[in-house]
Amino acid sequence: MANYECARCHRYFDKVAFEEVCPICFPVEEEEFRRIKELLTVQPGATASEIMQELGVSLKSIKRYLKEDRLEIVGDNKGFIACELCGQPLNSGRFCNECYKVGHSLRLKAMEKGGESAYQEMKQEAQKYRKTSLSYKESMDN
């Protein structure tokens, strides 16, 4: 039974690890990312709009690559993507550094308690860390 909806074509597939797209869309996704990476090599700092216009890539795909930590925002970030727990603007990824640290420690505690879900506790704890600073990545190599 398929357990996950493909982020690209919306078909259901059996998710094995962390993939966001089905096996049918995976090669298309990799080619699209290769083209983005190539464009950013020639035009460093290109905006999402420029990438969309030049390559025909959707905004949804660009945001997914940012959340997957495959791309990063350089310069001013006006909330294009945000931490999924506290809402702090991010340059890449799903969680800010503080929420990631809090989440990791709460997951360990939950495992010690016998696998209880720590998500709500994690979300409450994350509210304490709204002033998290962001760090920039040195390279965008995949």
Summary of the structure (lengths in Angstrom):
residues: 142
radius of gyration: 17.1
end to end distance: 31.4
largest distance: 51.2
contacts: 350
relative contact order: 0.11
helix: 43%
strand: 6%
